[in-house]
Amino acid sequence: MIPMKIRILCLTMMIPGMQHLCAQVTNVMIDNNFGPEEPSIAINPVNPSVVVAGSNGDNYYYSNDGGATWITGILSSSYGQQGDPCLVADSLGNLFYLHLAGTLDRIVCQASVDGGATYSNGSFAWNNNILLDDKEWGVTDPHTNNIYVTWTEYDEGFTPGPLDSSRVYFSKSTDHGVTFSSGVRINQVAGDCLYLDITDAHPFVGVNGEIYVTFMDSAGIRFNKSVDTGSSWLAVQPLIAAVGSMRYDTVPGVARIRSMPYSACDRSNSLYRGNLYVSWADPRNGATNSDIFFIRSVDGGATWSLPLKVNTDTSNRYQYRNAMTVDQTNGMIYIVYYDRRNYSGNDSTDVYLSKSSDGGATWTDVKLSSTGFYSAGIQFDGDYIDISAHGGMVRPVWTRTDNFSNSIWTCLYNEQTVGIPSVLSAGNDLHFTVNPNPADVVAVVSFAGEAGRLEGIILDASGRQVKSFSINHEREKRIDLYDLAAGVYFVKAGHEIKKLVIEK
């Protein structure tokens, strides 16, 4: 474990200027030291009060109160640190910080088993060469806790020649990040080295452990799939969405914009279980009128819907730099992005959230940032933002640029408090305990008062429903656990979720 350099940040509701309040959500500044950007964030599904984040170049952050207050440290590894952070969690509560190595020829994965307070020296995934690797994304399989990572390899990324090219690579760890397999190429046609082609591969996992990957090329978004944990892939990667431009530098005050796809599968027990989703930013409606678009597949990626604009405004202004996640406990889809709809000059920026409870058929917009921000000149604020959600708790993270000063922010957005009722029991505000905990073969759910008629469920650590129970004007409910294996579960009734550990 590495030593930690501590800075206490943003004591919520106490330090003036460290947060802004708005009608629906509380904004919290995570860091404003040394111009941080390109943030990533993850909620620990075993203990959702633990939230971790990271930003360029070597910053890591952790919170033990759901993101209300933060502590930061400086990440260190013998493999070096060149940024592009990606934070993911597995179903056991382990946390992983993936980033580029100091030599830029491999992807480093550093693990934390203490809620993000410290990280291991790490291991790495690579292709056994010294070529330039860029922008890794990682994901964990909740069924096996395998870690999957993809990245783009460039023959020469900074001074490319006409014969140089780029490719997408994949690697996996089956031992909680201790070791990784050798990288294998998973795209068929190589691209250029100008960051206009073959970029931003994004892996995600299906309900049966399928590995899906989306990436960009000069035509748009392409799709790949493996059903054998990455041993084999589609021979041809189909184009699933044409995109107006892969890179457009026309947003005033922003140094670089890329149409990076974010992808996810609904693995929850919702009506839309198994759906695949992709979102991206696209200027197809005009160079100064980029929007956020969304497609879905209901057949494992064989066919895809037509692109749907998710931001509901009718302005001719910029929406750009999106990130997407699915709450695997209920199937809610969340897309966060920068938005200039409120500014006639198309020059200042807010942060918005679009959300869908019906598999992406309809969308609702929520303004997250309490105040807009503005840059009078070109400023690099990174290539991406991020978002994580679990059990109705939604934590986006973004870079705020006030003129030439960057800072990293999140907000305390909890679904049950901002207008969308629980899918289980709208109107029931219950308080309950689960005992014994840990349990063996029987647990008792005890309510503070008499509960009316409602259905409760038990979810496993991946968010899948494994058992249900009915309440009918009772204060206690006995639940048999004989058929459940040892592990971490969550009991949900009304708007509340309680952790349940089963030991046998």
C-alpha positions in Angstrom: 0.0 0.0 0.0 1.2 3.5 -0.8 1.5 6.3 1.8 -1.3 8.9 1.5 -0.9 12.6 1.2 -4.1 14.0 2.8 -6.0 17.1 1.9 -9.5 17.5 3.5 -11.9 18.9 0.9 -15.3 20.5 0.8 -16.8 20.1 4.3 -20.4 20.2 3.1 -22.6 22.9 4.5 -19.7 24.4 6.5 -17.2 26.1 4.3 -18.5 29.1 2.3 -17.7 28.9 -1.5 -17.0 25.2 -1.4 -20.4 24.2 -2.6 -23.5 25.6 -4.3 -27.1 24.9 -3.5 -29.8 24.6 -6.1 -33.4 23.6 -6.0 -32.9 19.9 -6.4 -29.3 18.9 -5.7 -26.3 19.9 -3.7 -23.1 20.6 -5.6 -19.9 19.5 -3.9 -16.4 20.5 -5.0 -13.9 17.6 -4.8 -10.7 19.3 -5.8 -9.4 22.6 -7.3 -5.6 22.1 -6.9 -3.3 22.2 -9.9 -6.1 22.3 -12.6 -7.5 18.8 -12.4 -9.5 17.4 -15.3 -10.7 14.1 -16.9 -12.5 12.8 -13.7 -13.9 9.3 -13.1 -16.1 8.1 -10.3 -17.5 4.8 -8.9 -19.9 3.9 -6.1 -19.0 0.8 -4.0 -22.0 -1.5 -4.4 -21.3 -3.3 -1.2 -21.3 -0.1 0.8 -22.7 2.8 -1.3 -21.7 5.4 1.3 -18.2 4.8 -0.1 -17.6 6.7 -3.3 -14.2 6.9 -5.1 -12.9 9.2 -7.8 -9.8 10.2 -9.7 -8.6 12.9 -12.0 -5.6 13.9 -14.2 -2.8 13.6 -13.6 -2.3 11.4 -10.4 -5.1 12.4 -8.0 -7.4 10.0 -6.2 -10.3 10.8 -3.9 -12.5 8.9 -1.6 -15.6 9.7 0.5 -17.2 7.7 3.3 -20.4 9.7 3.4 -21.8 9.3 -0.1 -19.8 12.1 -1.6 -20.6 14.9 0.9 -17.0 15.2 2.0 -13.8 14.1 0.3 -10.2 13.2 1.1 -7.6 13.1 -1.6 -4.2 11.4 -2.1 -1.5 11.3 -4.7 -1.4 8.0 -6.6 1.9 6.3 -6.9 3.1 3.1 -8.7 6.5 1.8 -9.8 5.0 1.7 -13.3 4.5 5.4 -13.3 1.3 7.5 -13.8 0.3 9.4 -16.9 -3.4 9.9 -16.2 -6.6 8.9 -18.1 -8.2 7.6 -14.8 -11.0 5.1 -14.9 -12.5 3.9 -11.6 -14.5 0.7 -11.3 -15.8 -1.5 -8.5 -16.5 -5.2 -8.3 -19.3 -7.0 -6.5 -17.1 -7.8 -3.5 -16.5 -4.1 -2.8 -12.9 -4.0 -4.2 -12.1 -0.8 -6.1 -9.8 -0.5 -9.1 -8.0 2.6 -10.5 -6.9 2.1 -14.1 -4.6 4.6 -15.8 -1.8 5.0 -18.4 1.7 3.9 -17.3 4.5 6.4 -17.1 6.0 4.9 -20.3 2.6 5.2 -22.1 3.0 1.6 -23.4 0.7 -0.2 -21.0 -2.4 0.1 -18.8 -1.9 0.0 -15.1 -4.5 -1.3 -12.6 -4.1 -0.4 -8.9 -6.5 -2.0 -6.4 -7.9 -0.8 -3.1 -9.5 -3.0 -0.5 -10.1 -0.2 2.1 -12.6 2.0 0.4 -10.1 3.9 -1.8 -8.0 5.2 1.1 -4.9 3.4 -0.2 -4.0 1.6 -3.5 -1.6 -1.3 -4.3 1.4 -0.8 -6.5 -0.6 -2.4 -9.3 -0.3 -4.7 -12.3 -0.6 -4.0 -16.0 -2.1 -5.0 -19.3 -0.2 -4.5 -22.5 0.6 -5.8 -25.9 4.3 -6.6 -25.3 5.7 -3.7 -27.3 6.7 -0.1 -26.8 4.0 1.6 -28.9 1.8 4.3 -27.5 -1.4 3.3 -25.7 -4.2 5.7 -24.9 -7.5 6.0 -23.1 -8.3 2.8 -21.4 -11.7 2.0 -20.1 -12.4 -0.8 -17.6 -15.4 -2.8 -16.4 -16.0 -5.7 -14.0 -18.2 -8.7 -14.5 -20.4 -9.0 -11.4 -20.8 -12.7 -11.9 -17.1 -13.6 -11.9 -15.5 -10.4 -10.8 -13.2 -10.6 -13.8 -11.8 -7.2 -14.9 -11.9 -6.3 -18.6 -10.0 -3.4 -20.1 -9.8 -2.0 -23.6 -7.6 0.7 -25.1 -6.3 2.2 -28.3 -2.8 1.5 -29.5 -1.0 3.9 -31.9 2.0 3.3 -34.0 3.0 6.9 -33.3 0.5 9.1 -31.6 2.3 12.5 -31.5 4.0 12.8 -34.9 2.2 10.2 -37.1 3.2 9.5 -40.6 1.0 8.4 -43.5 1.6 4.7 -42.9 1.0 4.8 -39.2 -2.2 3.3 -37.8 -4.3 2.6 -34.7 -6.0 -0.5 -33.2 -8.2 -1.5 -30.3 -6.8 -4.0 -27.8 -8.4 -6.1 -25.0 -7.1 -7.7 -21.8 -8.6 -9.3 -18.8 -7.8 -10.2 -15.2 -9.3 -13.3 -13.5 -7.6 -12.8 -10.2 -8.9 -9.5 -9.0 -6.3 -7.4 -10.8 -3.2 -9.3 -9.6 -2.3 -10.3 -13.2 -3.6 -9.5 -16.7 -3.6 -11.5 -19.9 -1.6 -10.3 -22.9 -3.4 -7.8 -25.0 -5.2 -9.0 -28.1 -6.4 -6.9 -31.0 -10.2 -6.9 -31.3 -10.9 -4.6 -34.3 -10.6 -5.6 -37.9 -9.7 -2.5 -39.8 -6.9 -0.2 -38.6 -7.4 3.5 -38.4 -5.1 6.5 -38.6 -3.0 8.0 -35.8 -4.6 11.5 -35.8 -7.2 10.8 -33.1 -9.8 11.0 -35.8 -10.2 7.2 -36.2 -10.2 4.1 -34.0 -10.6 5.8 -30.6 -12.3 5.5 -27.3 -13.1 1.8 -27.0 -15.7 1.3 -24.2 -16.3 -2.3 -22.7 -19.5 -3.3 -20.9 -20.9 -6.6 -19.6 -24.2 -8.4 -20.3 -26.6 -10.4 -18.2 -24.9 -13.7 -18.9 -21.3 -12.5 -18.8 -21.1 -11.4 -22.5 -18.4 -8.8 -23.1 -19.5 -5.9 -25.4 -17.2 -3.2 -26.8 -18.1 0.0 -28.7 -15.5 2.2 -30.3 -15.3 5.1 -32.8 -13.9 5.2 -36.4 -14.2 7.7 -39.2 -17.7 6.4 -40.1 -19.2 6.4 -36.6 -19.7 3.9 -33.7 -18.8 0.2 -34.2 -19.7 -2.8 -32.0 -17.9 -6.0 -31.0 -19.0 -8.9 -28.8 -17.5 -11.9 -27.1 -19.5 -14.7 -25.4 -16.4 -16.6 -24.1 -14.8 -14.1 -21.8 -12.7 -12.6 -24.5 -11.3 -15.6 -26.2 -13.1 -14.9 -29.5 -14.8 -11.9 -31.1 -16.9 -10.9 -34.0 -15.0 -11.3 -37.3 -16.5 -8.0 -38.5 -17.4 -5.0 -36.3 -20.7 -3.6 -37.6 -21.4 0.1 -37.8 -24.2 0.7 -35.3 -24.5 4.5 -35.6 -23.2 7.1 -38.0 -21.8 10.2 -36.2 -21.7 13.7 -37.5 -18.0 14.2 -36.6 -15.4 12.4 -34.6 -13.7 15.5 -33.3 -14.9 19.1 -33.6 -13.1 22.0 -32.0 -15.8 24.6 -32.4 -17.1 24.9 -28.8 -16.0 28.3 -27.7 -13.5 28.2 -24.8 -12.9 24.5 -25.0 -9.6 23.1 -26.4 -10.9 19.8 -27.7 -14.1 17.9 -28.1 -14.5 14.2 -29.0 -17.7 12.3 -29.6 -16.8 9.5 -27.1 -19.4 6.7 -26.9 -20.5 5.5 -23.4 -22.2 2.1 -23.3 -24.0 -0.1 -20.8 -26.3 -3.1 -20.4 -29.3 -3.3 -18.1 -28.5 -6.2 -15.8 -31.2 -5.3 -13.3 -34.5 -7.1 -12.9 -36.4 -4.3 -14.6 -38.7 -4.8 -17.6 -35.7 -3.8 -19.8 -33.2 -6.4 -18.5 -30.8 -7.3 -21.2 -31.1 -4.1 -23.2 -27.9 -2.6 -24.5 -27.5 1.2 -24.6 -25.0 3.6 -26.3 -24.9 7.4 -26.0 -22.6 10.0 -27.5 -22.3 13.7 -28.4 -23.0 14.6 -32.0 -23.0 17.8 -34.1 -25.2 16.3 -36.8 -27.8 19.1 -36.3 -25.3 21.9 -36.9 -21.7 22.9 -36.1 -23.0 25.0 -33.2 -25.8 22.7 -32.2 -24.4 19.5 -30.9 -26.7 17.2 -29.0 -26.6 14.0 -27.0 -27.9 10.9 -28.8 -28.9 7.4 -27.7 -29.5 4.0 -29.3 -30.5 0.7 -27.9 -30.5 -3.0 -28.8 -33.0 -5.5 -27.5 -31.4 -8.5 -29.2 -27.8 -8.6 -27.9 -26.5 -6.1 -30.5 -27.8 -7.8 -33.6 -30.0 -4.8 -34.4 -30.1 -1.2 -33.1 -32.7 1.5 -32.8 -32.5 4.8 -34.8 -30.6 7.6 -32.9 -32.8 9.5 -30.4 -31.9 13.0 -29.1 -32.1 12.8 -25.3 -31.7 16.4 -24.3 -35.2 17.8 -24.4 -34.4 21.5 -25.1 -35.3 23.1 -28.5 -32.3 25.5 -28.5 -29.7 25.7 -31.2 -26.8 25.5 -28.7 -24.2 23.1 -27.5 -24.7 19.9 -25.6 -21.4 18.0 -25.4 -19.1 15.7 -23.5 -21.5 13.1 -22.2 -21.2 10.0 -19.8 -23.8 7.3 -19.2 -24.6 4.7 -16.6 -27.4 2.3 -15.6 -28.5 1.8 -12.0 -28.3 -2.0 -11.9 -30.7 -2.2 -9.0 -33.7 -0.7 -10.9 -32.8 -0.2 -14.6 -32.8 3.6 -14.6 -30.6 5.1 -17.3 -28.6 8.3 -16.5 -26.7 10.5 -19.0 -24.7 13.5 -17.7 -23.4 16.2 -20.1 -22.3 19.8 -20.5 -25.1 22.1 -21.7 -25.4 25.7 -23.0 -29.1 25.9 -23.6 -29.6 28.7 -21.1 -27.1 31.1 -22.7 -28.0 33.1 -25.8 -24.3 33.7 -26.5 -23.7 29.9 -26.5 -20.6 30.6 -24.4 -21.3 29.6 -20.8 -22.0 26.1 -19.6 -24.2 24.2 -17.2 -24.2 20.5 -16.3 -27.4 18.6 -17.0 -28.7 15.0 -16.4 -31.1 13.2 -18.7 -32.7 10.1 -17.2 -35.1 7.4 -18.4 -37.1 4.9 -16.5 -38.6 3.1 -19.6 -35.5 1.7 -21.3 -34.7 4.9 -23.1 -38.0 5.5 -24.8 -38.6 8.8 -23.0 -36.3 11.2 -21.2 -36.4 13.9 -18.5 -33.8 16.6 -18.0 -32.5 17.9 -14.7 -30.1 20.8 -14.2 -27.3 19.7 -11.9 -24.9 22.6 -11.7 -26.1 25.4 -9.4 -24.3 28.1 -11.5 -22.9 28.3 -15.0 -19.2 28.6 -15.8 -17.4 30.4 -18.5 -13.9 30.4 -20.2 -12.9 33.6 -22.0 -10.2 31.6 -24.0 -9.2 28.1 -25.0 -8.9 25.9 -21.9 -8.3 22.1 -21.8 -10.8 20.5 -19.4 -10.1 16.9 -20.4 -11.8 14.6 -22.9 -14.4 13.1 -20.7 -16.6 13.2 -17.5 -18.2 10.3 -15.7 -21.2 9.1 -13.7 -22.1 6.2 -11.3 -25.4 5.1 -9.9 -26.6 2.4 -7.4 -29.8 2.0 -5.5 -31.2 5.4 -6.5 -27.9 7.1 -5.5 -26.5 9.0 -8.5 -23.1 10.6 -8.5 -21.9 12.4 -11.6 -18.5 14.0 -11.8 -17.4 16.9 -14.0 -14.7 19.5 -14.6 -15.8 23.1 -14.0 -13.8 25.8 -15.9 -14.0 29.3 -14.6 -11.9 31.2 -17.1 -8.6 29.3 -16.9 -9.2 27.6 -13.5 -10.3 24.0 -13.4 -12.0 22.2 -10.5 -13.7 18.8 -10.1 -17.3 18.6 -8.8 -20.0 16.1 -8.0 -23.5 16.5 -6.7 -25.7 14.7 -4.2 -28.5 13.4 -6.4 -30.7 10.8 -4.8 -33.5 9.6 -7.0 -36.1 9.1 -4.3 -35.8 12.7 -3.2 -36.0 14.5 -6.6 -39.4 13.4 -8.0 -39.1 9.9 -9.4 -40.9 7.4 -7.0 -39.5 4.0 -6.2 -40.6 1.3 -8.7 -41.6 -0.8 -5.7 -43.6 1.3 -3.4 -44.3 4.9 -4.3 -45.4 6.8 -1.3 -44.0 4.4 1.3 -41.4 6.0 3.4 -40.4 3.1 5.6 -37.7 2.5 8.2 -36.6 -1.0 8.8 -33.8 -3.2 10.1 -32.6 -6.7 9.1 -31.6 -9.1 11.9 -29.5 -11.1 12.5 -26.9 -9.6 10.2 -24.8 -11.5 9.2 -27.5 -14.1 8.8 -27.5 -17.8 8.1 -30.7 -19.4 7.0 -33.3 -16.9 8.3 -33.5 -13.1 8.6 -36.2 -10.9 10.0 -37.2 -7.6 8.5 -38.5 -5.3 11.2 -40.3 -2.0 10.5 -40.5 1.0 12.7 -44.3 1.0 12.3 -46.9 -1.1 10.7 -46.2 -1.4 7.0 -49.0 -1.4 4.5 -49.3 -3.6 1.5 -46.1 -3.7 -0.6 -43.6 -6.0 -2.2 -40.0 -6.2 -1.1 -37.0 -7.7 -2.9 -33.6 -9.1 -2.2 -30.8 -8.2 -4.6 -27.5 -9.8 -5.0 -24.3 -7.8 -5.3 -24.7 -7.4 -9.0 -28.2 -5.8 -8.6 -30.1 -8.9 -9.7 -33.3 -9.8 -7.9 -32.9 -13.2 -6.2 -36.0 -13.3 -3.9 -39.2 -11.3 -3.2 -41.4 -11.0 -0.2 -44.8 -9.5 0.6 -45.8 -7.2 3.4 -49.5 -7.0 4.5 -50.0 -4.6 7.4 -47.1 -6.2 9.3 -44.3 -4.9 11.5 -42.1 -7.9 11.0 -41.4 -10.3 8.1 -39.5 -13.5 8.3 -37.5 -14.4 5.2 -36.0 -17.8 4.5 -32.5 -17.7 3.2 -31.9 -21.5 2.7 -31.7 -21.2 -1.1 -29.2 -18.3 -1.1 -25.5 -18.8 -1.1 -23.1 -17.0 1.2 -22.3 -13.4 0.1 -23.4 -9.8 0.2 -27.1 -8.9 -0.6 -29.4 -5.9 -0.4 -32.9 -5.9 1.0 -35.1 -3.2 -0.6 -38.6 -2.2 0.7 -40.1 1.2 0.0 -37.4 3.8 -0.6 -34.9 2.1 1.7 -32.1 -0.4 0.9 -30.3 -2.3 3.6 -27.2 -4.4 3.3 -27.5 -8.1 4.3 -24.5 -10.4 4.7 -25.2 -14.2 4.5 -22.6 -16.5 6.1 -23.0 -20.3 6.0 
